[in-house]
Amino acid sequence: MDELDASIVRLLQSDARLSNRELARRLGVAPSTALERVRALTRRGVIRGYGADVDLKALGRNAEALVSVQLSRHQRSIYEGFRATVGSWPEVVTLFVVSGGSDVVLHVAVRDAEQLHAFLVDRLATRPEVARFQTSMVFGRDHDRVLEPLAEE
């Protein structure tokens, strides 16, 4: 990935609604060059899609938590079944498969603490593959919406 590709990715992460003409103008290249580069980045899987950055609180999801889950057994079928089921639940924003003391970390966003408690007790705790879980409330969140390629060493 060269500097032009990195610039395209940076600009599209900042505003995915940029027209090809505006993208080319900001880059100082011909629109055909910008279009071909974007298509190539998409074919290579660098650009996987476009989406909206949505405020969870604006959707009424005022309580966020990270739930570290330890599974009862470590078999691929157990992981896959858990991921397919729990990852489809509307409360789950993101599901991470991790190493360490936990097997999975869930980013959950719900209306309030009461709904979080119901999610944990009535849904997650009833899953037969869950051995235990630990919940950490999220009080604030910052994330970098524009990722730069890491420097080669």
C-alpha positions in Angstrom: 0.0 0.0 0.0 1.6 3.3 -1.1 1.0 6.8 0.2 -1.9 7.4 -2.3 -3.7 4.3 -1.1 -3.1 5.3 2.5 -4.5 8.8 1.8 -7.6 7.3 0.1 -8.2 5.0 3.1 -7.7 7.9 5.5 -10.1 10.2 3.7 -12.8 7.5 3.3 -12.6 6.6 7.0 -13.2 10.3 7.8 -16.1 10.6 5.4 -17.2 7.6 3.4 -19.8 9.8 1.6 -17.1 11.6 -0.4 -17.8 11.6 -4.1 -15.2 10.2 -6.3 -14.7 13.6 -7.8 -14.2 15.2 -4.4 -11.9 12.4 -3.4 -9.8 13.0 -6.5 -9.7 16.7 -5.9 -8.5 16.3 -2.3 -5.8 13.9 -3.5 -4.7 15.9 -6.5 -5.3 13.1 -8.9 -7.6 12.4 -11.9 -11.0 11.0 -11.0 -10.2 7.9 -13.0 -7.1 7.3 -10.9 -9.1 7.7 -7.6 -11.8 5.4 -8.8 -9.4 2.6 -9.9 -7.5 2.9 -6.6 -10.7 2.6 -4.6 -11.7 -0.4 -6.6 -8.3 -2.0 -6.2 -8.4 -1.4 -2.4 -11.9 -3.0 -2.3 -10.8 -6.0 -4.4 -7.8 -6.5 -2.0 -10.1 -6.4 1.0 -8.6 -3.2 2.5 -11.9 -1.5 2.1 -14.6 -4.0 3.3 -17.6 -1.7 3.2 -19.1 1.6 4.1 -21.3 2.4 7.1 -22.7 5.0 9.4 -21.1 5.8 12.8 -24.2 5.7 15.0 -24.4 7.1 18.5 -25.6 4.3 20.8 -27.2 6.7 23.3 -29.3 8.3 20.4 -30.7 4.8 19.9 -31.7 4.6 23.6 -28.8 2.3 24.5 -27.5 4.2 27.5 -25.8 1.3 29.3 -22.7 -0.3 27.8 -20.7 -3.2 29.2 -17.8 -5.5 28.3 -18.7 -9.0 29.3 -15.8 -11.5 29.5 -17.0 -15.0 29.0 -15.3 -18.3 29.8 -16.7 -21.3 27.9 -17.1 -24.6 29.6 -15.3 -26.6 26.8 -12.8 -25.6 24.2 -14.0 -27.2 21.0 -14.4 -25.5 17.7 -18.1 -26.5 17.5 -18.7 -24.9 20.9 -17.1 -21.6 19.9 -18.9 -21.5 16.6 -22.3 -22.3 18.0 -21.8 -19.7 20.7 -20.6 -17.1 18.3 -23.5 -17.7 15.9 -26.2 -17.5 18.5 -24.9 -14.8 20.9 -23.4 -12.7 18.1 -26.8 -12.4 16.6 -28.5 -11.1 19.7 -29.5 -7.4 19.3 -27.8 -6.4 22.6 -24.4 -7.5 21.4 -22.6 -4.8 19.5 -19.3 -6.7 19.0 -18.1 -10.1 19.8 -14.4 -10.7 20.2 -12.7 -14.2 20.4 -9.7 -13.6 22.7 -6.9 -15.4 24.5 -6.2 -15.3 28.3 -8.6 -15.9 31.1 -11.6 -15.4 28.9 -12.6 -17.0 25.6 -15.0 -14.3 24.3 -15.5 -10.7 25.2 -18.9 -9.2 24.3 -19.5 -5.4 23.9 -23.1 -5.1 25.0 -25.3 -1.9 24.7 -28.8 -1.8 26.3 -31.3 0.7 27.6 -30.3 0.7 31.3 -28.7 -1.4 34.1 -32.0 -3.3 34.6 -32.0 -4.5 31.0 -28.3 -5.4 31.3 -29.0 -7.5 34.4 -31.8 -9.3 32.5 -29.5 -9.9 29.6 -26.9 -11.4 31.8 -29.1 -13.5 34.0 -31.9 -14.5 31.6 -30.0 -14.9 28.4 -26.3 -15.3 28.8 -26.2 -17.3 32.0 -28.7 -19.8 30.6 -26.4 -20.8 27.7 -25.1 -24.3 28.5 -21.6 -23.6 27.1 -21.0 -20.6 29.4 -18.9 -21.6 32.5 -18.7 -18.1 33.9 -18.6 -14.5 33.0 -17.5 -11.1 34.4 -19.1 -7.8 33.5 -17.4 -4.4 33.4 -19.5 -1.3 32.8 -18.3 1.1 30.2 -18.4 4.8 31.4 -16.7 6.3 28.4 -15.4 5.3 25.1 -12.9 6.8 22.6 -11.8 5.2 19.5 -9.7 6.2 16.5 -12.0 6.3 13.5 -9.1 6.9 11.1 -6.5 4.2 11.2 -3.1 4.7 9.6 -1.0 1.8 8.3 1.7 0.8 10.8 5.3 1.6 9.9 7.3 -1.3 8.6 10.3 -2.1 10.9 
